[in-house]
Amino acid sequence: MLENSSRGVWAIVHEKRHIEKIDSKSVIRAVREMEKKERLDVKRADTEGAPGDDILEEARSWREELHHILTHEI
């Protein structure tokens, strides 16, 4: 339903604008799966010496905001 055209920019996909109700449990599940994947990626990057803490914190921030918007404001 969403597209990320650039870093920090999210928009509802034009074809999905008609949807009026969202299953919040599905959103939570999807966000948690993405976070889990990111944590694994960051762990791998950390073992290779690449910085990952800033990326993880930034990702967590926008995801929390997105989750709030999808579950409370739409």
FENLIN-V540464 format. One record per residue. N is the residue number from 1. D_FIRST is the distance of its C-alpha to the first C-alpha in Angstrom with 1 decimal. Layout:
BEGIN
n=(N	N)
d_first=(D_FIRST	D_FIRST)
END
This chain:
BEGIN
n=(1	2	3	4	5	6	7	8	9	10	11	12	13	14	15	16	17	18	19	20	21	22	23	24	25	26	27	28	29	30	31	32	33	34	35	36	37	38	39	40	41	42	43	44	45	46	47	48	49	50	51	52	53	54	55	56	57	58	59	60	61	62	63	64	65	66	67	68	69	70	71	72	73	74)
d_first=(0.0	3.8	6.9	10.3	12.8	15.7	16.9	15.9	13.8	10.1	8.4	5.7	5.4	8.5	8.3	5.8	8.2	10.5	9.0	11.6	11.7	9.9	12.0	13.1	15.0	12.1	10.6	14.2	14.8	12.1	13.2	16.8	16.5	15.3	18.1	20.5	19.9	20.4	23.5	24.9	24.3	26.0	28.8	29.4	29.4	31.8	34.2	34.2	35.0	31.8	30.7	27.7	28.1	26.9	23.7	23.1	23.8	21.6	18.6	19.5	19.7	16.2	14.7	16.9	15.9	12.2	13.1	15.4	13.2	10.6	13.7	16.2	15.3	12.5)
END
